[in-house]
């Protein structure tokens, strides 16, 4: 356990930020999951809109520093690749 006042404050700040960041991470995961299920379906319009929403949310998480920008770019790229393969069929 921390002994200094500043270390105790840092622990409190970290707990708050962890909860805040977890919200954005789980939200992005949910959007990506919805997009993947939409892509595996047959409705092209639903897949496109779900993918756009997932990309928007990943960008938001990266902009806030919750996930690394390269991580967001990788996830967006994989999602777009799946969408393009679905649209090509």
Secondary structure, DSSP 8 states (H G I E B T S, - for coil): ---SHHHHHHHHHHHHHHHHHHHHHHHHHHHHHHHHHHHHSS-HHHHHHHHHHHHHHHHHHHHTTSS-HHHHHHHHHHHHHHHHHHHH-
